[in-house]
Amino acid sequence: MGTDDLRVKFPDHYDHHSDTEVVGNDKMAYSGPLSGPLNNKRAARKSAPFNIPDSASSHDEPFDITLDVRDDTVAVHYVKSTNGAEIDEDPELSLLAKGLEKSTSSFGSSIVKNASSRIRQVSHELKRFTSFSKKPPPRFDRTKSAATHALRGLKFISKTDGGGGWAAVEKRFDEITASTNRVLPRARFGECIGMKDSKEFAGELFDSLTRRFNITGDSITKGQLREFWDQISDQSFDSRLKTFFNMVDKDANGRITEEEVREIISLSASANKLSNIQKQAEEYAALIMEELDTDHLGYIMIDSLEMLLLEAPNHTVKTGGESRNLSKMLSQKLKPTQFDNPVRRWWDGIKYFLLDNWQRVWVVALWIGVMAGLFVYKYIQYRNRAAYEVMGHCVCMAKGAAETLKLNMALILLPVCRNTITWLRNKTKLGVVVPFDDNLNFHKVIALGIVCGVGIHAGYHLACDFPRLVHASEDKYELMEQYFGKQPKSYWHFVKSVEGITGIVMVVLMAIAFTLATPWFRRNKLKLPEPLEKLTGFNAFWYSHHLFVIVYTLLIIHGYHLYLTHKWYKKTTWMYLAIPALLYTCERLIRALRSSIEPVAIEKVAIYPGNVLALHMSKPHHGFRYKSGQYMFVNCAAVSPFEWHPFSITSAPGEVYLSVHIRTLGDWTRQLRTVFSEVCRPPPIGKSGLLRADCMQGSNNPIPNFPRVLIDGPYGAPAQDYKKYEVVLLVGLGIGATPMISIVKDIVSNIRAMEEEEIALENGNMTTPSALQQRRREQFKTRRAYFYWVTREQGSFDWFKGVMNEVAELDHNNVIELHNYCTSVYEEGDARSALICMLQSLNHAKNGVDIVSGTKVMSHFAKPNWRNVYKRVALKHPHSRVGVFYCGAPALTQELRRLALDFSHKTTTKFDFHKENF
């Protein structure tokens, strides 16, 4: 593309109330906006001298400015005084040369008019640069890392929305317009281009493009859609900037007013489901105008918008650049080693599996070995008895399975003896070899063993043993007469017996309990007809599981009335069950006594956005101790006197109160929220929560009559072992952040205590640390913590806003690194979140508060790249063991566990993954 030079000469005098153009010998007066967008396009280019007087200039000596005029751009080459001396390059002139790239849209205008319109556009900017004695406004260089990062942003079509390119858009157009006479209506524009979740934003984009291409009406053809698509998928940042500018500049006058800024803020907030920002759109619009409209003109120009866009991602550039460096440094380490020998590959897989799961392996292997031994023992025993002559191997199989059932019906109680497991975890060293964190998983594995045992035992009895007894010859049956009496003529004789009835009832009850305990029923994943809705949810699981009382009673009766065993000491069912049943009974009695004798008093209640109920309560007694990461059971008689539900403790051990945060997910939690909302009211100014009640509210307000709450606990959980690690990675999804919040609080408390001790030692107020202080230093090894909280809703950040701010204020040594992610906001770089990113950076720099979370911690958008998270930790802490603690939806468990194993095998950093189980 060729260029021409336009020389602009500024003499001593210039009337600043109007702009005058000189083209050849013709003059044309112009007044109006000086920096509006270019809307004219031309193919030819001309050069001509310009002589524009300027009385506002502070220079007595005129100077020349050489412009490079291209087809759709104007660039400043240099500034020279009329005596030939070159003037040193000014930063703002560089900015102008790089930033005044304007796009055009109309055709057929004259060359002179096009040249004049270009110079008219830049004249306003040139007037600002003629006074070099004045301090220039801030310069923004596109070559800086932040700008480079931003230039890749402002995308209207993301990989997920428009990944199929024009072919996919064209296909959707054909499908949509089949019934609309082959024209695409504005209402379905977003669906067609892949913005089906942002219809309002897509509608505004449609309007800006119709203005740009001078299209009237609310529908477009396929050819016009192709022009629209080419524009919004253009990879040029300047093109994207112009498209975004046109969206904001609704009246197309080249200026953005405060009202237009407010409207686009409200639109962006709506597209990203940020209701709080939408409510404060007017306040944030004023903030942008205050920052950019320093001359109080009442509007801002496209270069100001560009500067704000490019400055916005400063806080993310470090992370992005760091991630690229980490990827480069780890590229060699993370390359999987390829072995041609399949035996070597198999051996390495087995080796890594055993290294990662040796605790689970030996426990499960021991369990299977014991079951196999009992089965073989019973099989051989009945192989040598008279019953084998009549029933053959069927009786051996049934009796072998029965022996494993006795064992498993006893063992299945042990993993749910929570007080015992908590004591073993805290007071013994068994946790080194026994995976107490997997207690509920082992409970489920044993349940599968019971299902298999019941199937074999009942199947062989009903389908093989009983028919053979009925159809046995008299000679053979004579061997069984001492056990069964006279030979029955009917199959139902055995079914109607005590053994048959108790066995069938047990099978039915266990089938009900096992079915309702599956994730499909327990987590409401099945949508059943209205009459059957009560069969899903936690309540159905909880009540059906208590059928075990009947099952164990029937099991003892069934084991006593055995056909082939008459001596009492050979009826071993009660022997298997005695100790586990007694232990579990004691556990339940301790829970009932402890919770009723030691009640708690509700001190404060708050109901937050996202249907989260926060309960602050007194400790049951002064000796009540717990560890961060543990949980307790909560009972509210006003909802149900029998139901107990587990919740993580969110307060820190050093605090004087207990707190839990309960999200409304089922029947019980929904009723609990309703009960407490009746005694709450809107919070006073400055307090968080939608509803709030406080027993210390003052004399003017009556103390609320809170429902009675009982607690049972605390109980051990994986997260309580975080102190064993020097580096911890805490991950919480939504309400799953609760145990991590307690850990963060505890870390801050321990850091503060150790800092105070060090200061006391330095000042001579303490000669040697006490035994308690030394023990704390030995137990508390954590020196670095990374907390990632991922939530869908902006209101969720209100749950722990105080904790976030406290960490930001007290963590002077940057021990805790906080990362908040709001997944409702489109990823950084998306045009729908561009303005949110601008506001975030601007407001945090000015007021120190993040507009998304409302805390001092800057939020991130969309979902974290978990591989990059592990990369950062691995490189920052080589040759270390990192504890990874996760609480949240099961969907993310596999990815985090797989990454922990992957990085443990391929780097010098070892990651121990722990998942919360209730």
Residue pairs with C-beta under 8 A, 6 or more apart in sequence:
1 70
1 71
2 45
3 45
3 68
3 69
3 70
4 45
4 46
4 47
4 69
5 47
5 66
5 67
5 68
5 69
5 77
6 47
6 48
6 49
6 50
6 66
6 67
6 69
6 115
6 119
7 49
7 50
7 64
7 65
7 66
7 67
8 50
8 52
8 64
8 65
8 67
8 119
8 126
9 49
9 50
9 51
9 52
9 62
9 63
9 64
9 82
10 52
10 53
10 54
10 57
10 59
10 62
10 63
10 65
10 130
11 51
11 53
11 54
11 62
12 53
12 54
12 55
12 57
12 60
12 62
13 53
13 54
13 55
14 52
14 53
14 54
14 55
14 56
14 57
15 53
15 55
16 54
16 55
16 56
16 127
17 31
18 29
18 30
18 31
19 29
19 30
19 31
19 34
19 52
19 120
19 123
19 124
20 27
20 28
20 29
20 30
20 52
20 53
21 27
21 28
21 30
21 50
21 52
21 116
21 119
21 120
22 49
22 50
22 51
22 52
23 48
23 50
23 112
23 115
23 116
24 48
26 112
28 116
30 116
30 120
33 253
33 254
33 255
34 120
34 121
34 123
34 124
34 125
35 121
35 122
35 124
35 125
35 254
35 301
35 302
35 303
36 121
36 253
36 254
36 255
37 102
37 103
37 242
37 245
37 246
37 249
37 252
37 254
37 302
38 72
38 102
38 103
38 104
38 117
38 118
38 121
39 104
39 105
39 106
39 252
40 104
40 105
40 106
40 109
40 113
40 114
40 117
41 71
41 72
41 104
41 105
41 106
41 107
42 71
42 104
42 109
42 111
42 114
43 71
44 111
45 69
45 70
45 71
45 111
46 111
46 112
46 115
47 69
48 115
50 119
52 123
54 127
54 130
56 127
56 130
57 130
57 131
58 130
58 131
58 133
58 134
59 130
59 131
59 132
61 81
61 82
61 83
62 81
62 82
63 79
63 80
63 81
63 82
63 87
64 79
64 80
64 81
64 82
65 76
65 78
65 79
65 126
66 76
66 77
66 78
66 79
66 80
67 74
67 75
67 76
67 77
67 119
67 122
68 74
68 75
68 76
68 77
69 115
69 118
72 101
72 102
72 103
72 104
73 100
73 101
73 102
74 100
74 101
74 102
74 118
74 119
74 121
74 122
75 97
75 98
75 100
75 101
76 93
76 96
76 97
76 100
77 97
78 86
78 87
78 89
79 86
79 87
79 89
79 90
79 93
80 86
80 87
81 87
87 132
90 129
90 132
90 136
91 136
91 139
92 128
92 129
92 136
92 137
92 139
93 129
94 139
94 141
95 139
95 140
95 141
95 303
96 122
96 125
96 126
96 129
98 142
99 142
99 303
99 306
100 121
100 122
100 125
100 303
101 238
102 118
102 121
102 242
103 238
103 239
103 242
105 212
105 213
105 214
106 214
109 117
125 303
128 137
129 136
137 294
138 307
140 147
140 306
140 307
140 310
140 311
141 147
142 148
142 151
142 310
145 317
145 321
146 310
146 311
146 313
146 314
146 317
147 310
149 313
149 316
149 317
149 320
150 237
150 309
150 310
150 312
150 313
151 237
151 310
152 237
152 829
153 309
153 313
153 828
153 829
153 830
153 834
154 237
154 240
154 241
154 244
154 309
154 829
154 831
154 834
155 240
155 829
155 830
155 831
156 205
156 232
156 233
156 240
156 243
156 831
157 193
157 194
157 232
157 233
158 826
158 827
158 830
160 194
161 193
161 194
161 195
162 168
162 169
162 193
162 194
162 233
164 194
165 233
166 226
166 229
166 233
168 194
169 192
169 193
169 194
169 225
169 229
170 222
172 191
172 192
173 184
173 192
173 222
173 225
176 184
176 188
176 191
176 192
177 183
177 184
177 222
180 219
182 221
182 222
183 219
183 220
183 221
184 192
184 219
184 220
184 221
184 222
184 225
185 218
185 219
186 203
186 206
186 207
186 218
186 219
187 199
187 203
187 218
189 195
189 202
189 203
189 205
189 206
189 220
190 196
190 198
190 199
190 201
190 202
190 203
191 199
192 225
193 202
193 228
193 229
193 232
195 201
195 202
195 205
198 271
198 832
200 267
200 270
200 271
201 267
201 268
201 270
201 271
201 832
204 247
204 264
204 267
205 232
205 243
205 247
206 228
207 247
207 250
208 243
208 246
208 247
208 250
209 215
209 228
209 231
209 232
209 243
209 246
210 216
210 217
210 220
211 246
211 252
212 231
212 243
212 246
213 224
213 227
213 228
215 224
220 228
231 239
231 243
232 240
232 243
234 240
234 243
240 831
241 302
241 305
241 306
241 309
242 302
244 305
244 309
244 831
244 834
245 256
245 302
245 305
246 252
247 264
248 256
248 260
248 261
248 264
248 305
249 255
249 256
249 260
250 260
250 263
251 260
254 301
254 302
255 299
255 300
255 301
256 299
256 300
256 301
256 305
257 298
257 299
258 285
258 286
258 289
258 298
259 285
261 285
261 288
261 289
261 300
262 281
262 282
262 284
262 285
263 281
264 835
265 277
265 278
265 281
265 284
265 285
265 835
265 839
266 278
266 281
268 277
268 832
268 833
268 834
268 835
268 836
269 275
269 277
269 278
269 281
269 836
270 278
271 826
271 832
272 824
272 825
272 826
272 832
272 833
272 836
273 793
273 794
273 824
273 825
274 794
274 822
274 824
274 825
274 836
274 852
275 794
275 795
276 794
276 795
276 851
276 854
277 284
277 794
277 836
277 839
277 851
277 852
280 851
284 839
284 843
284 851
287 839
287 842
287 843
287 846
288 300
288 308
288 838
288 839
288 842
289 300
291 308
291 842
291 846
292 300
292 304
292 305
292 307
292 308
293 299
293 300
293 304
308 838
308 842
309 834
309 838
311 838
311 841
312 834
312 837
312 838
312 840
312 841
312 842
313 828
313 837
313 841
314 841
315 840
315 841
315 844
315 858
316 828
316 860
322 872
323 865
323 868
323 871
323 872
326 868
326 871
326 872
326 875
327 868
327 871
329 875
330 871
330 874
330 875
330 907
333 906
333 907
334 902
334 903
334 906
334 907
335 906
336 906
337 348
339 345
339 348
352 901
352 905
354 361
356 901
356 904
359 433
359 434
359 435
360 435
360 438
362 433
363 434
363 435
363 442
364 445
367 411
367 445
367 446
367 449
370 407
371 404
371 407
371 408
371 449
374 400
374 403
374 404
374 407
375 400
375 401
375 403
375 404
376 400
377 403
378 396
378 399
378 400
378 402
378 403
379 396
379 397
379 399
379 400
381 399
382 388
382 395
382 396
382 399
382 400
382 564
383 393
383 396
385 564
386 479
386 480
387 395
387 479
387 480
387 483
387 564
388 395
388 396
389 476
389 479
390 468
390 469
390 472
390 476
390 477
390 479
390 480
391 464
391 465
391 468
391 469
392 464
392 468
394 460
394 461
394 464
394 465
394 468
395 460
395 465
395 564
397 456
397 460
398 456
398 457
398 460
398 461
398 464
398 465
399 564
400 456
401 452
401 453
401 454
401 456
401 457
401 460
402 453
402 457
404 449
404 453
405 450
405 453
405 454
405 457
406 559
406 572
406 573
406 576
406 577
407 576
408 446
408 449
408 450
408 453
409 450
409 552
409 555
409 576
409 577
410 576
410 577
410 579
410 580
410 581
411 446
411 580
412 443
412 446
412 447
412 450
413 580
413 581
413 583
413 584
414 420
414 580
414 583
415 421
415 439
415 440
415 442
415 443
415 446
416 439
416 440
416 443
416 584
417 583
417 584
417 587
418 587
418 715
418 716
419 587
419 590
419 591
419 715
420 583
420 587
421 436
421 439
421 715
421 716
422 714
422 715
422 716
424 430
424 431
424 434
424 436
425 431
425 436
425 716
425 720
426 716
430 436
431 721
436 716
437 717
437 718
437 914
437 915
437 917
438 917
439 917
440 917
440 918
441 917
447 514
447 517
450 510
451 514
454 507
454 510
458 503
458 507
461 494
461 503
462 495
466 491
466 494
466 495
467 491
469 477
469 480
469 484
469 487
469 488
469 494
470 487
470 488
470 489
470 490
470 491
470 493
472 480
472 487
474 487
477 487
480 487
481 487
483 563
483 564
483 566
484 563
488 494
494 500
495 501
495 504
497 561
498 557
498 558
498 561
499 558
499 561
499 562
499 563
502 554
502 555
502 557
502 558
502 561
503 558
505 550
505 554
506 551
506 554
506 555
506 558
509 547
509 550
509 551
509 554
510 551
512 544
512 547
513 544
513 545
513 547
513 548
513 551
515 521
516 522
516 535
516 540
516 541
516 544
516 545
517 541
517 544
517 545
519 525
519 890
520 526
521 535
521 536
521 537
521 540
521 541
522 536
522 537
522 538
522 540
522 541
524 536
524 537
524 666
525 536
526 536
528 535
528 536
534 540
537 666
537 667
538 645
538 666
538 667
538 668
539 643
539 666
539 667
539 668
542 643
552 577
552 581
555 573
555 577
556 573
556 574
556 577
558 573
559 571
559 572
559 573
559 574
560 571
560 573
560 574
562 571
565 571
591 633
591 644
591 712
594 620
594 712
595 635
595 710
595 711
595 712
596 710
598 620
598 621
598 624
599 620
599 708
599 710
600 617
600 618
600 619
600 620
600 658
600 709
600 710
600 711
601 617
601 618
601 695
602 615
602 616
602 617
602 695
602 706
602 707
602 709
603 616
603 617
603 618
603 657
603 694
603 695
603 696
604 614
604 615
604 616
604 692
604 693
604 694
604 695
604 696
605 613
605 614
605 615
605 616
605 676
605 679
605 680
605 691
605 692
605 693
605 694
605 704
605 706
606 613
606 614
606 680
606 683
606 688
606 689
606 691
606 692
606 693
607 613
607 614
607 673
607 676
607 677
607 680
607 689
607 690
607 691
607 692
608 614
608 688
608 689
608 690
608 795
608 796
608 798
608 799
609 690
609 793
609 794
609 795
609 796
609 798
610 663
610 793
610 795
610 796
610 799
611 663
611 664
611 673
612 661
612 662
612 663
612 664
612 735
612 796
612 799
613 661
613 662
613 663
613 664
613 669
613 672
613 673
613 676
614 650
614 659
614 660
614 661
614 662
614 689
614 799
615 634
615 659
615 660
615 662
615 676
615 709
616 651
616 657
616 658
616 659
617 657
617 658
617 659
617 709
617 711
618 657
618 658
619 656
619 657
619 658
620 711
625 653
626 632
626 649
626 653
626 713
626 714
627 653
627 714
627 720
628 649
628 652
628 653
628 719
628 720
628 722
628 739
628 742
628 743
628 745
628 746
629 648
629 717
629 718
629 719
629 720
629 721
629 722
629 739
629 742
629 743
629 885
630 648
630 649
630 713
630 714
630 715
630 716
630 717
630 719
630 720
630 739
631 646
631 647
631 648
631 649
631 713
631 714
631 715
631 717
631 739
631 918
632 646
632 647
632 649
632 658
632 660
632 711
632 712
632 713
632 714
632 715
633 644
633 645
633 646
633 647
633 711
633 712
633 713
633 715
634 644
634 645
634 646
634 647
634 660
634 662
634 709
634 710
634 711
635 641
635 643
635 644
635 645
635 709
635 710
635 711
635 712
636 672
636 675
636 707
636 708
636 709
636 710
637 707
637 708
637 710
638 675
638 707
638 708
639 668
639 671
639 672
639 675
639 707
640 668
640 671
643 668
644 712
645 668
645 669
646 715
646 918
647 660
647 661
647 662
647 738
648 660
648 661
648 717
648 738
648 739
648 742
648 887
648 916
649 658
649 659
649 660
649 713
649 714
649 738
649 739
649 742
650 659
650 660
650 661
650 738
650 739
650 741
650 742
650 800
651 657
651 658
651 659
651 742
651 745
652 742
652 745
652 746
652 748
652 749
653 746
653 749
654 746
654 749
655 745
658 711
660 738
661 735
661 738
661 799
662 669
662 672
662 673
663 669
663 734
663 735
664 670
664 673
675 707
676 693
676 706
676 707
677 691
679 693
679 704
679 705
679 706
679 707
680 691
680 692
680 693
680 704
681 691
681 692
681 693
682 690
682 691
682 692
683 689
683 690
683 691
683 692
684 692
688 798
688 801
688 802
689 798
693 704
693 706
695 703
695 704
695 706
697 703
717 739
717 916
717 917
718 885
718 914
718 915
718 916
718 917
719 730
719 739
719 740
719 743
719 885
719 887
719 914
719 916
721 883
721 914
722 728
722 730
722 743
722 782
722 883
722 885
723 779
723 780
723 781
723 782
724 781
724 883
725 781
725 782
725 881
725 882
725 883
725 912
726 781
726 782
726 783
726 784
726 877
726 880
726 881
727 782
727 783
727 784
727 785
727 786
727 873
727 877
727 880
727 881
727 882
727 883
728 743
728 782
728 784
728 785
728 786
728 882
728 883
728 884
728 885
729 785
729 786
729 788
729 869
729 870
729 873
729 882
729 883
729 884
729 885
729 911
730 740
730 743
730 744
730 785
730 786
730 787
730 788
730 885
731 740
731 788
731 790
731 884
731 885
731 886
731 887
731 888
731 892
731 896
732 738
732 739
732 740
732 741
732 787
732 788
732 789
732 790
732 886
732 887
732 888
733 790
733 791
733 887
733 888
733 889
733 892
734 790
734 791
734 792
734 796
734 888
734 889
736 886
736 887
736 888
736 889
736 916
737 789
737 791
737 799
737 800
737 887
738 887
739 885
739 887
739 916
740 787
740 789
740 885
740 887
741 800
741 803
743 785
743 885
744 785
744 787
744 803
744 807
744 816
744 818
745 803
745 806
747 782
747 785
747 815
747 816
748 806
748 807
748 810
748 811
748 816
750 776
750 780
750 782
751 810
751 811
751 813
751 815
752 810
753 776
754 776
754 777
754 780
757 766
757 769
757 773
760 766
761 767
761 769
769 777
782 815
783 815
784 815
784 817
784 876
784 877
785 815
785 816
785 817
786 816
786 817
786 819
786 869
786 873
787 816
787 817
787 818
787 819
788 819
788 821
788 864
788 869
789 818
789 819
789 820
789 821
790 821
790 823
790 863
790 864
790 888
791 797
791 820
791 821
791 822
791 823
792 822
792 823
792 824
793 822
793 824
794 822
794 824
794 852
794 853
797 804
797 820
797 822
797 852
797 853
797 854
797 855
797 859
798 854
801 853
801 854
801 855
804 818
804 820
804 853
804 855
804 856
804 857
805 855
805 856
807 816
807 818
807 857
808 818
808 855
808 856
808 857
809 856
818 857
819 860
819 864
820 850
820 852
820 853
820 855
820 857
820 858
820 859
820 860
821 859
821 860
821 861
821 862
821 863
821 864
822 852
822 853
822 859
822 860
822 861
823 862
823 863
825 833
825 836
825 852
825 859
825 861
825 862
826 832
826 833
826 861
826 862
827 833
827 861
827 862
828 837
828 860
828 861
828 862
833 861
836 851
836 852
836 861
837 861
839 851
840 850
840 851
840 852
840 858
840 859
843 849
843 850
843 851
844 850
844 851
844 858
848 856
849 855
849 856
850 856
850 857
850 858
850 859
852 859
853 859
866 895
866 896
866 899
867 899
870 899
870 900
870 902
870 903
870 911
871 903
873 882
873 909
873 911
874 903
874 907
874 909
877 909
878 907
878 908
878 909
879 908
879 909
880 909
880 910
881 909
881 910
881 911
881 912
882 909
882 910
882 911
882 912
883 912
883 914
884 896
884 900
884 911
884 912
884 913
884 914
885 914
885 916
886 892
886 893
886 896
886 913
886 914
886 915
886 916
887 915
887 916
893 915
896 913
897 913
897 915
899 911
900 911
900 912
900 913
901 911
901 913
903 909
903 911
904 910
904 911
